[in-house]
Amino acid sequence: MNQLEFTAIKGRKLTASFEDEHISSDFGAILLGEIEQGIGIIDKIVSCINDKRASIRIRHTLHQILRQSCFQICCGYEDGND
């Protein structure tokens, strides 16, 4: 049986199997998240950016914003303004 195991999400075991006839393309975002987490490229990019926003008004970190934007583009969204 060909399966890949991934980091659990909210306590749920996550595996990928390639033996079924019916598959979903949504899994690409999960795979991308695992790869990004392993490489840490978003952290490396964020460390090069001087965030001049007023810290008292920040709701989302620069890491969260950049990660979401990158994932949206990789998943086929034209831009992060949708």
MARBA-3410 file (N, C-alpha, C, O; in Angstrom, 1 decimal):
82
0.8,-1.2,0.0,0.0,0.0,0.0,0.9,1.2,0.0,1.7,1.4,0.9 ~ 0.7,2.1,-1.0,1.5,3.4,-1.1,0.8,4.5,-0.4,-0.2,5.0,-0.8 ~ 1.3,4.9,0.8,0.7,6.0,1.6,1.8,6.9,2.1,3.0,6.5,2.3 ~ 1.5,8.1,2.2,2.3,9.1,2.9,1.6,9.6,4.1,0.4,9.8,4.2 ~ 2.4,9.7,5.2,1.9,10.3,6.5,2.3,11.7,6.7,3.5,12.0,6.4
1.4,12.5,7.1,1.7,13.9,7.3,1.5,14.3,8.8,0.9,13.5,9.6 ~ 1.9,15.5,9.2,1.7,16.0,10.5,0.2,16.1,10.8,-0.6,16.5,9.9 ~ -0.2,15.7,11.9,-1.6,15.7,12.3,-2.2,17.1,12.3,-1.4,18.0,12.7 ~ -3.4,17.3,11.9,-4.1,18.6,11.9,-5.2,18.5,12.9,-6.1,17.8,12.8 ~ -5.1,19.4,13.9,-6.1,19.4,15.0,-6.4,18.0,15.6,-7.5,17.7,15.8
-5.3,17.3,15.8,-5.4,16.0,16.4,-5.8,14.9,15.4,-6.0,13.7,15.9 ~ -6.0,15.2,14.2,-6.5,14.1,13.2,-5.3,13.6,12.4,-4.6,14.4,11.9 ~ -5.2,12.3,12.3,-4.2,11.7,11.5,-4.5,12.0,10.0,-5.6,12.0,9.5 ~ -3.4,12.3,9.3,-3.5,12.7,7.9,-2.6,11.8,7.0,-1.4,11.8,7.2 ~ -3.2,11.1,6.1,-2.4,10.2,5.2,-2.9,10.5,3.8,-4.0,10.9,3.5
-2.0,10.2,2.9,-2.4,10.3,1.5,-2.2,8.9,0.8,-1.1,8.2,1.0 ~ -3.2,8.4,0.1,-3.1,7.2,-0.6,-3.3,7.4,-2.1,-4.1,8.3,-2.5 ~ -2.5,6.7,-2.9,-2.6,6.9,-4.3,-3.2,5.7,-5.1,-2.9,5.5,-6.2 ~ -4.0,5.0,-4.4,-4.6,3.8,-4.9,-6.1,3.9,-5.3,-6.6,2.9,-5.8 ~ -6.7,5.0,-5.0,-8.1,5.2,-5.3,-8.3,5.8,-6.6,-7.5,6.6,-7.1
-9.5,5.5,-7.2,-9.8,6.1,-8.5,-10.2,7.5,-8.4,-9.9,8.3,-9.3 ~ -10.8,7.9,-7.2,-11.3,9.2,-7.0,-10.3,10.0,-6.2,-10.1,9.6,-5.0 ~ -9.8,11.1,-6.7,-8.8,11.9,-5.9,-9.3,13.3,-5.9,-10.1,13.7,-6.7 ~ -8.7,14.1,-5.0,-9.0,15.5,-4.9,-7.7,16.3,-5.1,-6.6,15.9,-4.7 ~ -7.8,17.4,-5.8,-6.7,18.3,-6.1,-6.4,19.2,-4.9,-5.4,19.9,-4.8
-7.4,19.2,-3.9,-7.2,20.0,-2.7,-6.0,19.6,-1.8,-5.6,20.4,-1.0 ~ -5.6,18.4,-2.0,-4.5,17.9,-1.1,-3.2,18.6,-1.4,-2.3,18.6,-0.6 ~ -3.1,19.3,-2.6,-1.8,20.0,-2.9,-1.5,21.0,-1.9,-0.3,21.3,-1.6 ~ -2.5,21.7,-1.3,-2.2,22.8,-0.3,-1.6,22.2,0.9,-0.8,22.8,1.6 ~ -2.1,21.0,1.3,-1.6,20.3,2.5,-0.2,19.9,2.3,0.7,20.1,3.2
0.1,19.3,1.1,1.5,18.9,0.8,2.4,20.1,0.7,3.5,20.1,1.2 ~ 1.9,21.2,0.2,2.7,22.4,0.1,3.0,22.9,1.5,4.1,23.4,1.8 ~ 2.1,22.9,2.4,2.3,23.3,3.8,3.4,22.5,4.5,4.2,23.0,5.2 ~ 3.4,21.1,4.2,4.4,20.3,4.8,5.8,20.6,4.3,6.7,20.7,5.0 ~ 5.8,20.9,3.0,7.1,21.2,2.4,7.6,22.5,2.9,8.8,22.7,3.3
6.7,23.5,3.0,7.1,24.8,3.5,7.6,24.8,4.9,8.6,25.4,5.3 ~ 6.9,24.0,5.7,7.2,23.9,7.1,8.6,23.2,7.3,9.4,23.6,8.1 ~ 8.9,22.3,6.4,10.2,21.6,6.5,11.4,22.5,6.0,12.4,22.5,6.6 ~ 11.1,23.3,5.0,12.2,24.1,4.5,12.3,25.4,5.3,13.3,26.0,5.5 ~ 11.1,26.0,5.7,11.1,27.2,6.4,11.3,28.4,5.6,11.9,29.4,6.0
10.9,28.4,4.3,11.2,29.5,3.4,10.5,30.8,3.8,11.0,31.9,3.6 ~ 9.3,30.6,4.3,8.5,31.8,4.7,9.2,32.5,5.8,9.4,33.8,5.8 ~ 9.7,31.8,6.8,10.5,32.4,7.9,11.7,33.1,7.4,12.0,34.2,7.9 ~ 12.4,32.5,6.4,13.6,33.2,5.9,13.2,34.5,5.2,14.0,35.4,5.3 ~ 12.2,34.5,4.4,11.7,35.7,3.7,11.3,36.8,4.7,11.7,37.9,4.6
10.5,36.4,5.7,10.1,37.3,6.7,11.3,38.0,7.5,11.2,39.1,7.8 ~ 12.3,37.2,7.7,13.5,37.7,8.4,14.2,38.8,7.6,15.0,39.6,8.2 ~ 13.9,38.9,6.4,14.5,39.9,5.5,13.7,41.2,5.4,14.1,42.2,4.7 ~ 12.5,41.2,5.9,11.5,42.3,5.8,11.4,43.1,7.1,11.2,42.5,8.1 ~ 11.6,44.4,7.0,11.4,45.2,8.1,10.0,45.6,8.2,9.5,46.5,7.4
9.2,45.1,9.2,7.8,45.3,9.4,7.6,46.6,10.2,7.9,46.7,11.4 ~ 7.2,47.7,9.5,7.1,49.0,10.1,5.6,49.3,10.6,5.3,50.4,10.9 ~ 4.8,48.3,10.6,3.4,48.5,11.0,3.4,48.8,12.5,4.2,48.3,13.3 ~ 2.4,49.5,13.0,2.2,49.8,14.4,1.8,48.5,15.1,0.7,47.9,14.8 ~ 2.6,48.0,16.0,2.4,46.7,16.6,1.1,46.6,17.3,0.5,45.5,17.4
0.6,47.7,17.9,-0.7,47.6,18.6,-1.9,47.4,17.7,-2.9,46.9,18.1 ~ -1.7,47.6,16.4,-2.8,47.4,15.4,-2.7,46.1,14.6,-3.5,45.9,13.7 ~ -1.6,45.4,14.9,-1.4,44.1,14.1,-2.3,43.0,14.5,-2.3,42.6,15.7 ~ -3.1,42.5,13.6,-4.0,41.3,13.9,-3.3,40.1,13.4,-3.4,39.0,14.0 ~ -2.7,40.2,12.2,-2.0,39.0,11.6,-0.6,39.3,11.4,-0.2,40.4,11.0
0.3,38.4,11.8,1.7,38.5,11.6,2.1,38.6,10.1,1.4,38.2,9.3 ~ 3.3,39.1,9.9,3.8,39.2,8.5,3.9,37.8,8.0,3.7,37.5,6.8 ~ 4.3,36.8,8.9,4.5,35.4,8.5,3.1,34.9,8.0,3.1,34.2,6.9 ~ 2.1,35.2,8.7,0.7,34.7,8.3,0.3,35.2,7.0,-0.3,34.5,6.2 ~ 0.5,36.5,6.8,0.1,37.2,5.6,0.8,36.7,4.4,0.2,36.4,3.4
2.1,36.6,4.5,3.0,36.1,3.4,2.7,34.6,3.1,2.6,34.3,1.9 ~ 2.5,33.8,4.1,2.2,32.4,3.9,0.8,32.3,3.1,0.8,31.5,2.2 ~ -0.2,33.0,3.6,-1.5,32.9,2.9,-1.4,33.4,1.5,-1.9,32.7,0.6 ~ -0.7,34.5,1.2,-0.5,35.0,-0.1,0.2,34.0,-1.0,-0.2,33.7,-2.1 ~ 1.3,33.4,-0.5,2.0,32.4,-1.3,1.2,31.2,-1.6,1.2,30.7,-2.8
0.5,30.7,-0.6,-0.3,29.5,-0.8,-1.5,29.8,-1.8,-1.8,29.0,-2.6 ~ -2.1,31.0,-1.7,-3.1,31.3,-2.7,-2.6,31.3,-4.1,-3.2,30.8,-5.0 ~ -1.5,31.9,-4.3,-0.9,31.9,-5.7,-0.5,30.5,-6.1,-0.8,30.2,-7.3 ~ 0.0,29.7,-5.2,0.4,28.3,-5.6,-0.9,27.5,-5.9,-0.8,26.5,-6.7 ~ -2.0,27.8,-5.3,-3.2,27.1,-5.5,-4.0,27.6,-6.7,-5.1,27.1,-7.0
-3.5,28.6,-7.4,-4.1,29.0,-8.6,-4.9,30.3,-8.6,-5.5,30.7,-9.6 ~ -5.0,30.9,-7.4,-5.6,32.2,-7.3,-4.7,33.3,-8.0,-3.5,33.2,-7.8 ~ -5.3,34.2,-8.7,-4.5,35.1,-9.4,-3.7,36.1,-8.5,-2.6,36.5,-8.8 ~ -4.4,36.5,-7.4,-3.7,37.4,-6.5,-4.3,37.2,-5.1,-5.3,36.5,-5.0 ~ -3.7,37.9,-4.1,-4.2,37.7,-2.8,-5.3,38.7,-2.4,-5.7,38.8,-1.2
-5.9,39.4,-3.4,-7.0,40.3,-3.1,-8.4,39.8,-3.2,-9.3,40.5,-3.1 ~ -8.5,38.5,-3.5,-9.8,37.9,-3.7,-10.6,37.8,-2.5,-11.7,37.3,-2.5
END
